[in-house]
Structure formats: C-alpha cells, structure tokens
Amino acid sequence: MTDSRAPAAPPSNPYLVLASAIVLPGSGHVMLGLPARGLQFLFFMVILGWVTTKVAPPDASFIGRHAGGFLIYALSVLDAYRIARVRYTIWAHRNHSDSDSATNSAKIDL
C-alpha cells in the first residue's frame, strides 16, 4: 500500500529545460516528456524557415531570410520553459501545502 501523503518526485528544473531548449531545439519538450510537441515545433521551424527563404529579398541577412524558423524557435523555447515553470510551481505549491497541513494537524493534536 502506498502512502498518499508521500511527496511526489520534483519535476525537471525549469532553468535546465530552458538551457536545453536554447541549445537544441525541441529537447526541452523531450525533457518534459512531450517529444511529439518538440517534434512539431521542429517541423514548423524547418517549414517556416524554408518559406521565408523563398519570400525574403535576396539582400536580406541570414536571420532575415530564415525569420519564420527563428520565430518558431523562440516560441518553442518559451513554451518549454513555461510548461516546466508551471509544473514546478504546482509541485512546489502542493508540497508546501502538504507540509503546512501536516504541521497544522500536529498543532491540533496537541
């Protein structure tokens, strides 16, 4: 029988997920257990990067020619960090609430 009051394992550190998502696009989502979401972002990065190379003027910079891909890359990084941050905050809140309720019940028993 498992104890329902046992603290859950902490989720991935949001800053580690952020660093991973910055270094390798889609890896932040993989760390969070959402590989399909990371692959979708990667797919749209490639597609929109390719599309903007076709519509950008020839004298545009590298970033200008691939602006669509960089936009999706930035959204991917923000999305991975947001998911990690929300999960971590919920975990911290639940564990803090559990410790408060245990402390309060101990005070009542006295």
N, C-alpha and C positions, 0 to 999 in steps of 0.2 A: 504494500500500500504506500502510495506516495503522499508526502505532506503537501497540502495545498498552499501552505504558507511559505514554502521554500522559495527563496528569491530566484528569479529567472536569470539565466546567463546574460551578461551585458551584451548589447548589440555592438556592431562594429563602431569603432571610434569615428565620428564624423570627419575629423581632420585627416585621418588616414584614408578614408573614402574620397575626400576632396583631392588629396595629393595623387591618389591612384587615378582618378578620373582626369586630372590635368595631364599626367604623364602619358597615359594610354587610354584613348577614348573608348568608352564602353566598359572599362574594367571596374569602375566604381559601381556600376549596376551589377556586375558579376559578383563583386564582394558582398553586395546586399542580397544576393540570391535571386536576382532578376535578370538572368542572362538574355532572355528574349527582348526585354526592354532595351538593354545595352546594344544588342544586335540591330534593333530597329533604328536607334539613333545613329549607329554606324552606317547603316544602309542609306538613311536620308542625308547624312553628311556627304557621302560619295555622290549621290544623285544630285543634290543641290549644288555641290561644288562643281560637278560636271556641267550642269545647266548654266551656272554663272560664267563659266569659261566660254560658253557659246554666245552669251549675250553681252558680255563685258567688252568695252572698247579695247582695241589691240594695245594701246599705250597705257593701260591700267597696270597697277603694281600687282605683285603676286597675290597679296591679300585681297585686292580689289577683284582680281579675276576669279578668286575662289571664295568670295564673300558668303555665298549661301552655305557652303560647308563649314566655314568658321562660325557662322551664326548658329547652326545646329550643334556644333561642338560646344559653344558657350552654353547653350541651353541644356545640353547633356550634363555638363559639369555642374551647373546649378541644380538640375533635377536630382542628380545622385546625392549631392550634398544635402539638399532639402529633405529627401527621404531618410537619409542617415540621421540628420538632426532631429527630425520628428520622432523616429524610432527611439533614439537615445533619450530624448526628453520624456517620452511616455514611460520608458523603462525607469528612468530616474525618479519620476513622479510616483510611479507605483511602488517602488522600493522605499521611497521616503514616506509615503502614506502608510505602508505596511509597518514600518518601524515606529511611526507615530501611534498607530492604533495599538500595537503591541505594548508600547510604553504607557498609553492611556489605560489599557485594560489592566496592566500591572498596578497602576496607581489606584484603580477602582478596587482591585482585590485587596489592597492593604486596608 
